[in-house]
């Protein structure tokens, strides 16, 4: 009877661990958009390597070979991991994916596979039974990944149907004008700005939601939201490989294009800077109406393409900004467009938003809005649309992150005269450019900040080369909060950049 009770307890604990671990690996695949290149690149980071090269996982693996010397070892490890999982579920936050139909389907298929594997395990001999359960436990990352990959063809088939239906519906919307927006950075802000501006004058203005800028996200939006009554559709476009933007253009069929800027973002999946540039220009090559590009970006400026309109705040172009004033809570500048000149005051944070605003302003002007109308519409733009929001002494810039954004946000901190702190992880998917970029960020940190709390270790030493003693590592949310919570003087400012522990964001929003 005791053996039966122990067996049932072990089975229960094992299933709890398998459910928890399966959800984590599905989360990771979802985080990387089920993109094999992005998923594999994660294991080049220290956080990724730690998933397999941590002492507990290595000891579990070694215990399989030590079974004959210590038969009870797998049993002890299963019980230990099981109770740890229960404790984390009950008292701490565990990592969960967003429960889409795809994730729910993959989850139940995964659990079914574990049930089938469990059924073929002979549990009449306790120690042999626990050894086999531990083996399945160790192989969980590979089992889950294999299930994801096996069902990719099925997913591809469903995806192809959705894309085909979206293309068909888009062709039926004869009166719809689609504005495509792409770039390594600034896409979402430009989209939000243009939406607010056009919405102030026209009915039937739609936009893609948040950062759903993939072929599935765009296709589903077209199918579920666009109607014959819609006049404008602002479509944010993102990609990880050559041909990605061309694919999106084939779905959304944009007549107008905005290219916001190009940098090294997702270099690991594109393979080279040249591939990134050519992919972004796929939008410019496609549109039959007109395009406008950020002429202050050197990669755009140096790329030979068909003629486009240009926007700038550094030189006089088709549209440009001058007399720029950056304040802690808004921007003020004058816009010059041909023989028109208009003053703008916009409630967004950071000089970097000038470029994004200029792209949106130019397109709105081409769609028969005067600069005066656009200026009034810009008064309705909120901080959140610009990618940064300020809450007392804290700035939340966690929506997304790239090298240009980090540098711009650090420059914004110079407006404060008190203590300046940044909390951020190292940037990812930069491949060979990673060291150089982190060294540049380290220089800016040393020049601007009193303290930089870095939550990942991947390029920590590169940041320290020029950031020196101002750069420290800490990933425990409670300890980070203890370090920053007393920075409450009027001129103190703390910047949360990219993915930081969620507990910190919750604390500042209380």
C-alpha positions as CSV (number, residue, x, y, z in Angstrom):
1,X,0.0,0.0,0.0
2,X,2.9,2.4,0.8
3,X,4.5,1.7,-2.6
4,X,1.2,2.4,-4.3
5,X,0.8,5.7,-2.4
6,X,4.4,6.7,-3.2
7,X,3.8,5.8,-6.9
8,X,0.7,7.9,-7.1
9,X,2.4,10.8,-5.4
10,X,5.3,10.6,-7.8
11,X,3.0,10.5,-10.9
12,X,1.1,13.5,-9.6
13,X,4.3,15.5,-9.0
14,X,5.7,14.5,-12.4
15,X,2.6,15.6,-14.3
16,X,2.7,19.0,-12.5
17,X,6.3,19.5,-13.5
18,X,5.6,18.4,-17.1
19,X,2.7,20.8,-17.4
20,X,4.8,23.7,-16.0
21,X,7.8,22.9,-18.2
22,X,5.7,22.4,-21.3
23,X,4.0,25.8,-20.9
24,X,7.4,27.4,-20.5
25,X,8.8,25.9,-23.8
26,X,5.6,26.8,-25.6
27,X,6.0,30.3,-24.3
28,X,9.5,30.5,-25.7
29,X,8.4,29.3,-29.1
30,X,5.6,31.8,-29.1
31,X,7.9,34.6,-27.9
32,X,10.1,33.9,-31.0
33,X,7.1,33.8,-33.3
34,X,7.7,30.1,-34.0
35,X,10.7,31.2,-36.0
36,X,13.4,28.6,-35.9
37,X,16.2,31.1,-36.4
38,X,15.1,33.4,-33.6
39,X,14.4,30.3,-31.3
40,X,18.0,29.0,-32.0
41,X,19.5,32.4,-31.5
42,X,18.1,32.5,-28.0
43,X,20.5,29.7,-27.0
44,X,23.5,31.9,-27.9
45,X,22.5,34.2,-25.0
46,X,23.6,33.4,-21.4
47,X,20.0,33.2,-20.4
48,X,19.4,30.6,-23.2
49,X,22.5,28.6,-22.4
50,X,21.5,28.5,-18.7
51,X,18.4,26.5,-19.6
52,X,20.6,23.5,-20.2
53,X,23.9,24.4,-18.6
54,X,22.5,25.0,-15.1
55,X,23.6,22.7,-12.3
56,X,20.2,21.1,-11.7
57,X,19.6,20.1,-15.3
58,X,23.2,18.8,-15.6
59,X,22.8,16.9,-12.4
60,X,19.5,15.4,-13.5
61,X,21.2,14.3,-16.7
62,X,24.1,12.8,-14.9
63,X,21.8,11.0,-12.5
64,X,20.6,8.8,-15.4
65,X,24.0,7.4,-15.6
66,X,24.4,7.1,-11.9
67,X,21.2,5.1,-11.6
68,X,22.8,1.8,-11.0
69,X,25.0,3.2,-8.2
70,X,22.2,5.3,-6.6
71,X,18.8,3.9,-7.6
72,X,16.9,6.3,-5.4
73,X,18.5,9.4,-7.0
74,X,15.9,9.9,-9.8
75,X,13.1,9.5,-7.2
76,X,14.6,12.2,-5.0
77,X,15.1,14.5,-8.0
78,X,11.5,14.1,-9.2
79,X,10.1,14.8,-5.7
80,X,12.3,17.8,-5.3
81,X,11.4,19.3,-8.7
82,X,7.7,18.5,-8.1
83,X,7.4,20.3,-4.8
84,X,9.5,23.2,-6.2
85,X,7.0,23.5,-9.1
86,X,4.0,23.5,-6.8
87,X,5.6,26.2,-4.6
88,X,6.3,28.4,-7.6
89,X,2.8,27.9,-9.0
90,X,1.2,28.7,-5.5
91,X,3.5,31.5,-4.3
92,X,5.4,32.9,-7.3
93,X,4.8,33.8,-10.9
94,X,5.4,31.1,-13.5
95,X,6.1,31.9,-17.2
96,X,3.0,31.3,-19.3
97,X,2.3,31.8,-23.0
98,X,-0.6,33.8,-24.3
99,X,-3.3,31.2,-24.7
100,X,-4.1,31.5,-28.4
101,X,-5.9,28.7,-30.2
102,X,-2.6,27.5,-31.5
103,X,-1.0,27.4,-28.1
104,X,-4.0,25.6,-26.5
105,X,-3.9,23.0,-29.3
106,X,-0.1,22.5,-29.0
107,X,-0.5,22.2,-25.2
108,X,-3.1,19.5,-25.3
109,X,-1.1,17.6,-27.9
110,X,2.0,17.8,-25.8
111,X,0.1,16.6,-22.7
112,X,-1.4,13.8,-24.7
113,X,2.1,12.7,-25.8
114,X,3.3,12.7,-22.3
115,X,0.3,10.5,-21.3
116,X,1.2,8.1,-24.1
117,X,4.8,8.0,-23.0
118,X,3.7,7.5,-19.4
119,X,1.5,4.6,-20.4
120,X,4.4,2.7,-21.9
121,X,6.4,3.1,-18.7
122,X,6.4,0.0,-16.5
123,X,5.7,1.4,-13.0
124,X,5.7,-2.0,-11.1
125,X,9.4,-1.5,-10.2
126,X,9.7,1.8,-8.4
127,X,13.2,2.8,-9.1
128,X,13.2,1.8,-12.8
129,X,9.9,3.6,-13.1
130,X,11.3,6.8,-11.7
131,X,14.4,6.6,-13.9
132,X,12.2,6.5,-17.0
133,X,10.0,9.4,-15.8
134,X,13.1,11.4,-15.2
135,X,14.4,10.6,-18.7
136,X,11.1,12.0,-20.2
137,X,11.4,15.0,-17.9
138,X,14.9,15.8,-19.2
139,X,13.8,15.4,-22.8
140,X,10.8,17.7,-22.4
141,X,12.4,20.7,-24.2
142,X,13.2,18.5,-27.2
143,X,9.8,16.7,-27.1
144,X,7.9,20.0,-27.0
145,X,10.1,21.5,-29.8
146,X,9.6,18.4,-31.9
147,X,5.8,18.7,-31.5
148,X,5.9,22.4,-32.6
149,X,8.0,21.5,-35.6
150,X,5.9,18.5,-36.6
151,X,2.8,20.6,-36.6
152,X,4.5,23.4,-38.5
153,X,3.3,22.0,-41.9
154,X,-0.2,21.9,-40.6
155,X,0.2,25.4,-39.3
156,X,1.7,26.4,-42.6
157,X,-1.4,25.0,-44.4
158,X,-3.8,26.9,-42.1
159,X,-1.6,30.0,-42.5
160,X,-1.8,29.8,-46.3
161,X,-5.6,29.6,-46.2
162,X,-5.8,32.7,-44.0
163,X,-3.3,34.6,-46.2
164,X,-5.3,33.6,-49.3
165,X,-8.6,34.7,-47.8
166,X,-7.0,38.0,-46.7
167,X,-5.6,38.7,-50.2
168,X,-9.0,38.0,-51.7
169,X,-10.8,40.3,-49.3
170,X,-8.2,43.0,-49.7
171,X,-8.8,42.9,-53.5
172,X,-12.5,43.4,-53.0
173,X,-11.9,46.6,-51.0
174,X,-11.6,48.8,-54.1
175,X,-11.9,52.2,-52.3
176,X,-9.5,51.4,-49.5
177,X,-6.1,53.3,-49.3
178,X,-3.5,51.3,-47.5
179,X,-0.5,53.0,-45.9
180,X,2.4,50.6,-45.2
181,X,4.9,51.4,-42.5
182,X,8.1,49.5,-42.0
183,X,11.6,50.1,-40.5
184,X,13.8,48.7,-37.7
185,X,12.4,51.2,-35.3
186,X,9.7,53.8,-35.0
187,X,7.0,51.8,-36.8
188,X,4.5,51.6,-34.0
189,X,4.8,55.3,-33.0
190,X,4.5,56.5,-36.6
191,X,1.4,54.3,-37.0
192,X,-0.2,55.6,-33.9
193,X,0.6,59.3,-34.8
194,X,-0.8,58.9,-38.3
195,X,-4.0,57.2,-37.0
196,X,-4.7,59.9,-34.5
197,X,-4.1,62.6,-37.2
198,X,-6.3,61.0,-39.9
199,X,-9.0,60.1,-37.4
200,X,-9.4,63.8,-36.5
201,X,-10.8,64.5,-40.0
202,X,-11.9,61.2,-41.6
203,X,-14.2,58.4,-40.7
204,X,-13.3,54.8,-41.6
205,X,-9.7,54.9,-40.5
206,X,-8.2,51.6,-39.2
207,X,-4.8,50.4,-38.0
208,X,-3.1,47.2,-37.1
209,X,-3.2,46.5,-33.4
210,X,-0.2,46.9,-31.1
211,X,2.8,45.2,-32.8
212,X,0.8,42.6,-34.7
213,X,2.8,43.2,-37.8
214,X,3.4,39.7,-39.2
215,X,1.6,38.1,-42.1
216,X,-0.9,36.3,-39.8
217,X,-1.5,39.4,-37.6
218,X,-2.2,41.6,-40.7
219,X,-4.3,38.9,-42.5
220,X,-6.5,38.3,-39.5
221,X,-7.0,42.0,-39.0
222,X,-8.1,42.4,-42.7
223,X,-10.5,39.5,-42.4
224,X,-12.0,40.5,-39.0
225,X,-12.0,44.3,-39.1
226,X,-11.9,45.9,-42.5
227,X,-15.2,46.7,-44.3
228,X,-16.3,48.4,-47.5
229,X,-16.9,51.6,-45.5
230,X,-13.3,52.0,-44.5
231,X,-11.2,54.7,-46.2
232,X,-7.7,54.3,-44.8
233,X,-5.9,51.3,-43.4
234,X,-2.5,52.0,-41.6
235,X,-0.6,48.8,-41.7
236,X,2.6,48.2,-39.7
237,X,4.9,45.7,-41.3
238,X,7.7,43.7,-39.7
239,X,9.9,40.9,-40.9
240,X,12.8,38.7,-39.9
241,X,14.0,37.5,-43.3
242,X,14.5,38.7,-46.9
243,X,11.2,38.8,-48.8
244,X,9.3,39.3,-45.6
245,X,8.0,42.8,-46.4
246,X,7.3,41.8,-50.0
247,X,5.1,39.0,-48.7
248,X,3.2,41.5,-46.5
249,X,2.8,43.9,-49.4
250,X,1.2,41.1,-51.4
251,X,-1.4,40.7,-48.7
252,X,-2.1,44.4,-47.7
253,X,-1.4,45.9,-51.2
254,X,-0.2,49.4,-49.9
255,X,-0.4,52.4,-52.2
256,X,1.6,54.6,-49.8
257,X,4.8,53.7,-47.9
258,X,6.7,55.1,-44.9
259,X,10.2,53.9,-44.1
260,X,11.0,55.1,-40.5
261,X,14.7,54.0,-40.1
262,X,17.0,51.1,-40.4
263,X,19.6,49.6,-37.9
264,X,20.9,46.2,-36.9
265,X,17.7,44.9,-35.3
266,X,17.3,41.1,-35.9
267,X,20.6,40.9,-37.6
268,X,20.9,37.3,-36.5
269,X,17.9,36.2,-38.5
270,X,18.6,38.5,-41.5
271,X,22.2,37.4,-41.8
272,X,23.6,40.7,-42.8
273,X,23.0,44.4,-42.7
274,X,22.6,44.4,-46.5
275,X,19.7,42.0,-46.2
276,X,18.0,44.2,-43.6
277,X,18.2,47.3,-45.8
278,X,17.0,45.5,-48.9
279,X,14.1,43.9,-47.0
280,X,12.9,47.3,-45.7
281,X,13.1,48.8,-49.2
282,X,10.8,46.0,-50.5
283,X,8.0,48.3,-49.3
284,X,9.3,51.3,-51.3
285,X,9.8,49.1,-54.4
286,X,6.2,47.8,-54.2
287,X,4.1,50.9,-53.7
288,X,2.6,52.5,-56.8
289,X,1.5,55.7,-55.1
290,X,4.2,57.5,-53.2
291,X,6.7,56.8,-50.4
292,X,8.4,59.0,-47.8
293,X,11.6,58.0,-46.0
294,X,13.6,59.2,-43.0
295,X,16.5,61.0,-44.7
296,X,18.4,61.4,-41.4
297,X,19.1,57.6,-41.4
298,X,22.4,57.0,-43.1
299,X,21.5,53.5,-44.2
300,X,18.5,54.9,-46.0
301,X,20.4,57.8,-47.4
302,X,23.1,55.6,-48.8
303,X,20.8,53.1,-50.5
304,X,20.1,53.5,-54.1
305,X,16.3,53.2,-54.8
306,X,13.6,54.8,-56.8
307,X,12.8,58.4,-56.0
308,X,10.9,59.0,-52.8
309,X,9.9,62.0,-50.7
310,X,12.2,62.7,-47.8
311,X,11.7,63.9,-44.2
312,X,14.4,65.3,-41.9
313,X,15.2,67.4,-38.9
314,X,18.8,67.8,-39.8
315,X,18.5,69.3,-43.3
316,X,16.0,70.9,-45.6
317,X,14.1,68.2,-47.5
318,X,10.5,67.8,-48.8
319,X,9.3,68.2,-45.2
320,X,11.6,69.2,-42.3
321,X,11.5,70.3,-38.7
322,X,13.4,73.2,-37.3
323,X,13.5,75.3,-34.0
324,X,13.0,72.1,-32.1
325,X,12.6,72.3,-28.3
326,X,12.5,69.2,-26.2
327,X,10.8,69.4,-22.8
328,X,10.2,66.8,-20.1
329,X,6.6,66.4,-21.0
330,X,6.3,67.4,-24.6
331,X,8.0,68.5,-27.9
332,X,7.7,71.8,-29.7
333,X,8.9,72.4,-33.3
334,X,8.1,74.1,-36.5
335,X,7.3,72.1,-39.6
336,X,8.1,73.4,-43.1
337,X,6.4,71.8,-46.1
338,X,6.9,73.7,-49.4
339,X,5.5,77.2,-48.8
340,X,3.7,76.2,-45.6
341,X,5.0,76.6,-42.1
342,X,3.3,75.6,-38.9
343,X,4.1,75.3,-35.2
344,X,3.6,71.9,-33.5
345,X,3.3,71.1,-29.8
346,X,3.0,67.3,-29.1
347,X,2.6,65.6,-25.8
348,X,5.2,62.8,-26.4
349,X,8.5,62.2,-24.7
350,X,11.9,62.4,-26.5
351,X,13.5,64.1,-29.5
352,X,13.4,60.8,-31.4
353,X,9.7,61.2,-32.0
354,X,10.3,64.2,-34.3
355,X,11.2,61.8,-37.1
356,X,8.2,59.6,-36.5
357,X,5.9,62.7,-36.4
358,X,7.3,64.1,-39.7
359,X,6.6,60.9,-41.6
360,X,3.0,60.9,-40.3
361,X,2.6,64.6,-41.0
362,X,3.8,64.3,-44.5
363,X,1.4,61.5,-45.4
364,X,-1.5,63.3,-43.8
365,X,-0.7,66.4,-45.8
366,X,-0.7,64.3,-49.0
367,X,-4.1,63.0,-48.0
368,X,-5.6,66.6,-48.2
369,X,-5.0,67.8,-44.6
370,X,-3.5,71.2,-44.1
371,X,-0.6,71.7,-41.7
372,X,-2.9,73.7,-39.5
373,X,-5.4,70.8,-39.3
374,X,-2.6,68.4,-38.6
375,X,-1.1,70.6,-35.9
376,X,-4.5,70.7,-34.1
377,X,-4.9,66.9,-34.5
378,X,-1.4,66.4,-32.9
379,X,-2.7,67.9,-29.7
380,X,-4.7,64.7,-29.2
381,X,-1.6,62.5,-29.4
382,X,-0.7,60.9,-26.0
383,X,2.6,59.9,-24.4
384,X,1.8,56.2,-24.8
385,X,1.6,56.6,-28.6
386,X,5.2,57.8,-28.6
387,X,6.5,54.6,-26.9
388,X,7.4,56.2,-23.5
389,X,5.1,57.1,-20.6
390,X,6.2,59.0,-17.5
391,X,4.8,58.1,-14.1
392,X,6.1,60.4,-11.4
393,X,9.9,59.7,-11.3
394,X,9.7,56.7,-13.6
395,X,9.7,56.4,-17.4
396,X,8.2,53.2,-18.9
397,X,9.9,52.4,-22.2
398,X,9.3,48.7,-22.1
399,X,7.1,48.4,-25.2
400,X,10.0,47.4,-27.4
401,X,13.7,48.0,-27.6
402,X,16.5,48.6,-30.2
403,X,19.8,50.3,-30.2
404,X,18.6,53.6,-31.6
405,X,15.8,53.7,-29.1
406,X,18.0,53.1,-26.1
407,X,20.4,55.8,-27.2
408,X,17.6,58.3,-27.7
409,X,16.0,57.5,-24.4
410,X,19.3,58.0,-22.6
411,X,19.7,61.4,-24.3
412,X,16.2,62.2,-23.0
413,X,17.4,61.7,-19.4
414,X,19.8,64.6,-19.8
415,X,16.8,66.9,-19.2
416,X,16.9,66.0,-15.5
417,X,19.5,67.3,-13.1
418,X,19.1,64.8,-10.3
419,X,20.0,61.1,-10.1
420,X,19.5,59.2,-13.3
421,X,19.1,55.4,-13.4
422,X,18.4,53.0,-16.3
423,X,17.1,49.5,-15.8
424,X,17.4,47.3,-18.9
425,X,18.4,43.9,-20.3
426,X,21.2,43.5,-22.8
427,X,19.9,43.7,-26.4
428,X,19.5,40.5,-28.4
429,X,19.7,39.2,-32.0
430,X,22.5,41.6,-33.0
431,X,25.0,38.8,-33.8
432,X,28.5,40.2,-34.7
433,X,27.4,43.8,-34.1
434,X,26.4,43.1,-30.5
435,X,29.8,43.9,-28.9
436,X,30.1,47.3,-30.7
437,X,26.6,48.3,-30.0
438,X,26.8,47.5,-26.3
439,X,30.1,49.4,-26.0
440,X,28.4,52.5,-27.5
441,X,25.5,52.1,-25.1
442,X,28.0,51.8,-22.3
443,X,29.6,55.1,-23.3
444,X,26.2,56.8,-23.3
445,X,25.4,55.3,-19.9
446,X,28.6,56.6,-18.4
447,X,28.0,60.0,-20.0
448,X,24.4,60.3,-18.8
449,X,23.6,58.0,-15.9
450,X,24.5,57.6,-12.3
451,X,23.6,53.9,-12.3
452,X,22.7,51.3,-14.9
453,X,21.1,48.1,-13.6
454,X,21.4,45.4,-16.2
455,X,19.1,42.4,-15.8
456,X,20.8,39.9,-18.2
457,X,24.5,39.0,-18.5
458,X,25.0,38.4,-22.3
459,X,26.9,41.6,-23.0
460,X,27.4,42.9,-19.5
461,X,31.1,43.0,-19.8
462,X,30.9,44.9,-23.1
463,X,28.7,47.5,-21.4
464,X,31.2,47.7,-18.5
465,X,34.1,48.5,-20.9
466,X,33.0,52.2,-21.1
467,X,30.1,52.2,-18.6
468,X,32.7,51.1,-15.9
469,X,31.5,51.1,-12.3
470,X,28.1,52.6,-13.2
471,X,27.1,49.3,-14.8
472,X,26.0,46.5,-12.4
473,X,24.1,43.3,-12.8
474,X,20.9,42.5,-10.9
475,X,17.8,40.5,-12.1
476,X,15.9,40.1,-8.8
477,X,12.9,42.5,-9.0
478,X,12.8,43.0,-5.2
479,X,16.4,43.9,-4.9
480,X,16.2,46.3,-7.9
481,X,13.2,48.0,-6.3
482,X,15.2,48.5,-3.0
483,X,17.9,50.2,-5.0
484,X,15.7,52.6,-6.8
485,X,12.6,53.3,-4.6
486,X,14.2,56.1,-2.7
487,X,14.9,58.2,-5.8
488,X,12.0,60.5,-5.3
489,X,13.5,63.9,-5.5
490,X,12.0,66.2,-8.1
491,X,14.9,65.9,-10.5
492,X,15.5,62.2,-10.1
493,X,14.5,59.9,-13.0
494,X,14.5,56.2,-13.5
495,X,14.1,54.7,-17.0
496,X,12.8,51.2,-17.5
497,X,14.0,50.1,-20.9
498,X,12.8,46.9,-22.9
499,X,11.8,43.8,-21.0
500,X,12.3,44.4,-17.3
501,X,10.8,42.3,-14.5
502,X,7.0,42.8,-14.6
503,X,6.8,43.4,-10.9
504,X,8.7,46.7,-11.3
505,X,6.1,48.0,-13.7
506,X,3.3,47.0,-11.4
507,X,4.9,48.8,-8.5
508,X,5.2,52.2,-10.4
509,X,1.6,51.9,-11.6
510,X,0.1,51.4,-8.2
